[in-house]
Amino acid sequence: MADNIEKPKISRVIVVEGKYDKIKLDSLVDALVITTGGFGIFREKEKRALLKKLAQARGLIVLSDSDSAGRLIRNHLYSFIPKERIVDLYIPRIEGKERRKSAPSKEGTLGVEGMESAVILKLLEPYFDGSKTGDITPIDRMTLYNDGFSGAPDSSSKRKKLAAALGLPGDISQSSLIRAINLLGGRELYERTKNI
């Protein structure tokens, strides 16, 4: 999709398996896309906490591969997130391999990263915005900088405390922290939390 074409916005958080799936989705839609790290989700307590919090605030769209590994990851998400907070989208099972890979997957089918863009957009179309984000005032990098969460000697530890107060992973990147805050409540939430 060309950079000068406005990407459709989705306020729900999209959950995919890996970084190449995320790259694909980031090129198609304006949304927060989080990876499970494949089976990493089984051992990453902080990521599970983040997904649980985001599911409660915005709801999740789960777009994992249509293979046994994808089903296992979906089932694990159901174990800690209420099903009514999850929208399951399934890509079609198409035989083939992704261009970057030398061999097909174990089951010989394309994953999210290998799907045609039009197929993914058609799946996501019912979730394009008319969202609730209009009444939320967002924060940005300057907000964090002005309050010492960026650019100061102790900003890393301050950001970790802010993330902990919000129930987010301590090692969350600055840009992901900003997006999560804006999804969870924006400036109002930030102002209530920043001095905790």
Summary of the structure (lengths in Angstrom):
residues: 196
radius of gyration: 17.6
end to end distance: 42.2
largest distance: 52.8
contacts: 577
relative contact order: 0.15
helix: 50%
strand: 9%
